[in-house]
Amino acid sequence: MTALSAETVESLASDDLAVPQYDRSRLRAGIVHLGVGGFHRAHQAMYLDRLMNAGEALDWAICGVGVLPHDARMRDALTAQDGLYTLVLKHPDGTLEGRVVGSIVEFLLAPDDPEAVVERMASPEIRIVSLTVTEGGYNVNPVTGEFDADDPAVRADLEPGAVPATTFGLVTEALRRRRDRGVPPFTVQSCDNIQGNGDVAHRMFAAFARLKDPGLAAWIEEHVPFPNSMVDRITPVTTDDDRAMVAERFGVDDAWPVVAEPFTQWVVEDRFADGRPSWEKVGAQLVEDVEPYELMKLRLLNASHQALCYLGYLAGYRYAHEVCADATFVRFLRDYMAREGAPTLLPVPGVDLEEYEATLIERFANPHVRDTLARLCAESSDRIPTWLVPVIRANLASGGEVHRSAAVVAAWARYDEAVDEQGEPIAIVDRLADRLKAAAARNREDPLAFVRDEELFGDLAAEPRFVEAYTAALDSLHTLGARATVERLVAG
């Protein structure tokens, strides 16, 4: 087994493992990326690596940045490997497709040296600052949809003379320095899985800047683009089994490989301040309007993940592929997509929705990806309000069907009771875990307790059609269990 590094990478090449075909010594960073996790490395960094293997974009390499103290683990892993890591695609037939990705050339940790991070972003060669900071990383107040200026870390960054610590403080200070030095601004490119991710980033960064420096905020509004994008690739959390597989199958000692499904999609609004890599040459779609594609993904793929995860977990399954080997659950998912999700969508250019829905089931059913239901059930307070509640509202307004979506919300409420149908504890992973568990504990005595949370559900608890479907599903989950509830939904 060989440790992964710049010195060893060429010796690792084989029929089973591709390695960079470009001279990495020629790479120059053109992108700073905040939030280097598994998804970024399976997606944006991979597209760039493809382009570099075609002999292009050598001045668009990535400088990764960790904003939180726990990002030191990723910094240490990648730094020891000269930025290299193994990406393994797991095909449904069991084939493993491996390649070493080389597009990341630096990694800085903001808590250790915020000045170095700000100066890196302020340097003229950086033309894009991209983000994967999760749905909760944009500091959006869930009730108002506005910037949450009461967050303690944000308040600290807004103090005069503060050393920036948050994503907002770091990026805004870098933009201030570029303005003051006469350097053109970079593009801020959100790659997070939220609707209108660029628009959200624009609103939040501009709001922070207005509080910090109104003149700078005006400059950002005029000069800094925040393009929207839609991102898609199922990327489970890396496990020790994955590390062992990479060592055994490819002979590589990799501290933090990435595993993912073969499918990938990236739709990008073509709006950049100072150029961009030619991603369209390696499979990305550059378009004028991302919204139809992102609504399709959020309301079909992401909402379907929520539709399978709580009900599947309560029924005793632990992986997405197990749920999708069950014909009854597959029928429920297909019915949700076709009869509740798809009717709320805009026309999607070049996409056959029935084919897309069938492909989703095939992707979920890949037994080798081993996507855990616990992962899909995590951080639901950031997901359900964004992915599923808009579907419910649209169908209530149009007279469409809502009972499957309501059942998913009921399953979330039942899941957050924090005990499964066998009496085993469920670990609730959510920024609002205590509040959600307290509400869910009242489900039996007050069936609407969970959905009266207006921050998450607005006024859905006052909508008669939703209430009828929700309470019926919650009662069924309590009295009959998840499997029987799904069977009734499919039959009815």
N, C-alpha and C positions, 0 to 999 in steps of 0.2 A: 504494500500500500504506500502511496506517495503523497506527501503533504502538498497541498495546492499553493503555488506561488508563481511569480513571474519567471523564475529560473526553471521550474519543473513543468510548466504548462504544456510546452511543445512535446515533451516526452509522454504526456498522457493521451495524446491523440490516438484514436483507434477507429475501427469501423463503427463502434458503438458510441463513441464519445467525440464530438466535434469540439475544436478549440478555436480561439480567434485566429483568423487568417490575415490579420492586419498587424502592423508594427505598433505595438502599444506605446513605445517610446515616443512616437510622433503625436500621440493624443494630447489635446489641449482642452481644458474644461470650458464649455460654453453654457452649461446648465448647472445651476445649484438646485438640488432637490432636498426639500425638507420632509422628513418622515420616511426613511429608508427601511421598509419592511418587506415581507414576502411578496405582497402584491406588486409593489413598484418594481421589484427585481424580476418578477415573472412577466411584467407587462411593459412599462415604458422603457426600462433599461434594456429589455430584450429587443424591442423594436429598434433601438439605437444600435445595438450590437449587430443586428441583421444588416443595417445600413452600412455600418463600418466594414462588415465582411464583403460588401459590394464595392468597397473602395471609396466610400463617401463619408462625410460628416466627421472627419477626424478632429475637427475643431469644435465639436459639440459634445465632448465627453462630459461625464457627470461628476460633480463634487457633491457628495452626500453630506447632509447635516442632520445631526440628532439634536432635538430641542429639549428633550426631557432627560433627567439623569439616567433612567434605565436604558436609554439608547447607547450607553457606554458598551453594552454587550455586543451590539451590532458593530460599533466602531472597532472594538478589539478584534472581533472575528474577521472583518473585512481588511483591516489594516495589516493583520498578520499574513493575509493571503494576497496582498498587493491589490486589493479591490476585486479580486476574482472570486467567483462562486459557481457552483454547478446548478444548472436548471434541468430538472428531469420531468419530461412530459409522460404522463401515465395514460396509455391508450386503453380503450375498453377491452381489447383482446389480450391485455397483459403486456404488450410491447412497451419497453422503456426506451424513450428517446432522450439522450443526454447531450448537453453541450455546456461548455464553460463560457460564461459571459464575461466580457472584459471592458464594458463601457463605463464602469465606475473607476475613477482614477484617484479620488481623494475622499477623505471622510473627516469632518470636523464636528466636535461636540460643543454645542453652545454653552452649556453650564460650565465647562472648563475654560473656555476662551471666547466670550461673546464678541469681543473686538475682532478677532480673526474671522469670525463668521460674517460680521457686518462688512468688513473690508473685502472679503472675497466676493460678496454680492455687489459691492460698490465698484469692483474693478471692471473696466470697459469690456473685457473679453466675455464676461457673463451677460448673456442676452435673454435668457429665460430663467425665471425662478419658479420651479414647479412644486406641487404640494400633494402629498397623501397623508393628511393629518387626521383622518377618520371623520365621520359625520359630526361627531361632537367637538371637533377641533376648531370650528368656525365661530364659536362663542355667540351663537344665535339664541336669543331669548325665545323659548318655545311658545310663549303666549303671544308676544307682540311681533315676533319675527325680526326684531331689531337687534342691534349690537348690545350685548350685555356688559355695560360699563361698570357694573358692580362686582364683577369677578375680581377677587383679591389680587391675582397676578397681573391682570390688566391695570388695576388701580395703581399698583406699584410701578408699572412701566410708564404710566402717565405722569408720574411725579417729575418735576423739573430736574434735569440732570441725571435721571435714572439710567443705569446701565441696562439695556434691553435684555429681557429674558424670555418673553413670549414670541411666538411666530409673528404677531402683529408688530411688536416693538422692533424686532430684528429687521424685518422687511422694510418697514417704514423708515427706519434710520438709514438703511442702505439707499433707499430712494432719495432721502434728503441729501445725502452726500453726493449722489450722482447729479442731482439738480444743481447743488452749489458748485460742483466742479465742472459743470457744463458737459457732463457725460450723458448720452441718450439713455432713457429709462429702459429697464428690462420689461419683458412681458411676465405677468403673474399667471401661471397656468395651473388651475386646480385639476387634479386627476382623481378626486374623491367621488365616491358613489352616492352623490346627492343630485337631485334635480336642479338644473340651472347652476351647476357648481361654479362656473365663472361669474355669473351674476351674483351669487351669494358671496363669493370671495370679494368681489368688487364692493358690495355694500358694506361688508364688515371691515375691510381694510380702510375704505374711505371714511367710515364712521370713527375708527380709531384715530386716523390722521386728523380729522376735524377737531377731535378732543385734544390732540397733542399740538397741532400747528395748523390752523385754518388755511394759511397761505400754501403750505405743502399739500394739503388736501385738495385745494383747487388745482394745483399743478398735476397731481395724480389723476384727478378726474379728466383733465384735458389730454394727458399724454400717455397714460399707462393702460394698455389693453388687458382685459381679463377674459380670454376666450372660454367658451363652454366646451365641455367634452363629455363623451359617454365611454365608459371603460367596462370591459367584461372579460374576465377569465376566472374560473373557480380556482382558488389558491388556498388550500388548507394550511393550517399552522404546521411548521416543520416539527417532526418528532424525532426522538432518538432512533426509532425504527428506520426513518428516512435516512438518517446519517449512516446507519449500519448498512442500508441498502446501497447507498452511493459508494461506500467503502468496498462492499463485496462485489457489486455488479461492475463498477467502473475502476476500482482500484484507487480511489481518491479519498484522502483524508481531508474532508471539508467540514469546518466547524459549523457552518450554517448554510447548507444547500437549500434549494427551493423546489418543491414539487407542485405541479399544476396539471390541469386537464389540457388536451391538445387545442381545444377551441380558444380563440382569442378574437376580440373585436375592439377597435378604438376609432371612434368617430370624433373628429376635432373641428371646431369652428376655425376657419382659416383667417385669423386676425391676430397679427403679431407686430410688435413695435420695431424689431431690428432683426428680421429674418428668422428662419427656423430650419431644422433638418427636413429633408425631403421624405418624410415618413410615408407618404403615399406610394413610394416606390417599393415599400416592403410590407404592404397590406393595410395600412391605416387608411381611413376615409376622411378626406378633407372636404368639408361642406360649408354652405352658408348658414344653415340652420340645423342645430343639433337636436332641438326639442322633440321632434317625432321619434327619433331613435332612442332618446333617453327615457321618454315616457313608456315606450315599448319595453325597454329593459327593466325599468323600475316596477312597472305594474304587472309584467308577466314573469320575468325571471325572479327579481328580488321579492316581490309579494308572494310568489309561489314557494320560494324558500321558507317564508313565514308560514305559509299554508301547510307545509309538510312537517316543519320542525317541532312545533308544540304538540300537535296531534300525534305525530310519529313517536315522539319521546314518551308521551303519556301511554301510548299503546305498547311500549316496551322496546321500540327500536332505538338504536344509538347512532346510526349512520344514515346519510341521505340515500345511499344506494339500497339499503335494506327497505326503506319506505317505498322506493320506486321499483322494487321487485314484487310489491303487493298490488295486485290488479285493482283492488277496491280503492286504495289510496291514489293510484294513478288516474282512475276515473274521476275521483274528486278533484284532482289537480287540473285535469283537462277541462272539466266542467267549469271550474273557477276561471281558467284562462279564457275559454271561448265565450262564456255567458256573463261574466262579470268584469274581468280585466280588459279584454279586447274591445268591447263596446265603448269604452271610455277613451280610446286612443285616437290621435290624429292619423291621417293617412301617412304611411311610412314608405318613402320612395324606394323602390327596388326590393321590397321585402314581402314575401308571401307569409302572412301571419300563421296560417295553419301549419306550414312547414316549419316555421320558427318555433311554434309551440311543441311540435313533435320532437324537434331537435333538443329543446330544453329537457324533456323527459329522458332522452337518451343521455344527455350530459349528467343529469342528476343520478342516473342509474349506473354510471361508471363505477364498478366495484373497486377499482384500483386507486381512485382518488381518495377514497375513505374520508369524505368530508363529514365531520361530526355534527350531530344535531345540536350538541351543546354550543358549538361555535355559532351556528345559525340562530340559536335562541338568545345569544348574548346581545346586550345593548339594545334591547327591543324598544326602549323609549325613544331612541333616535331613529328607529326604522319604521315601526308601524305607523306613526303619525305622518311620515313622509311617503311611504310606499303604499299603504293599504287604506288609510283613512280617506285620501283623495278619491280612490275608487268607490268607496261607500258613498261619499258625498255626491259624486257625479251620477251614480245610479239612483240615489234617492231623488235627485233633481229631475232625472229623465224618466223615472218610473221603472227603471231596470231592476234586475234581481240583486238582492243584497244578502241572502241568507247564508251563502257560503263564506263571504267576507266576515259577516257577523260571527259565524262559528269560529273563524280563526281568531278573532279578538277574544271570544269566550275561552278558547283554548289557551291563549296567552294568560288570561286572568286565572284559569285553573292551574296552569304551569307555575304561576307566581305564588300559589299557595305553598310552594316549596316542598312538596312531598308528592311522590308519584303514586300510581294506583296500587303498588305493592307496599306502600308505606315507607319507602326509602326516601331519604332527603334529596332535594334538588338544590344545587348551588345556583343561586340567581346572580348572574353577572350583569350588572346594569348600574349606571351612575345614579339612578333613582331607586336602587334595590330596596332600601328600607321602607320608602314610601309605598312602593308597589306591593311589597309583601304585607304591609299593614292594611292596605285596601283589599287585597285578595283574601286576607283572613276573615273578612266580613262577607264574602261571597254568598254563603248559605243563608245568613240572616237578612242580608240586604243585597239582592242580586245585581243592583246597579251601582254598588259602591265603587267598583273598579273603574267604570266608564264615566263616573261623574267628575273625573279629573279633567278639568277644562283645558289645562295646559297640553294634554295629550290628545283629547278627543273633542274639544270644543263643546258644542251643544248636542252631540249625538245622543246623550242620555234623555233628551227631550224629543227625539224623532221616533214616532210610534212604530214605523215599519222596522227600523233598526232594533228598537227595544224588544219588539215581539220576537224577532229572529235571534237576537243575542240571548235573551233570557231562556228561550226554549233550548238553545244549544248548551248553555251553561248548566241547566237542569239535567239535560241528557248526559253531559260529561260527569256530573255528580252521581247520577242514579244508574246509568248504563255503562259508562266508560267511553274512552276515546274510540275504540274500534267500532262499537255498536253505533256511536254517534255518526261516524263517517259512513257506515253502511246505510243509515237512515237518510243522510244527506244525499247519497248517491241514488237511493231508491226513490226519493221524494221529489 
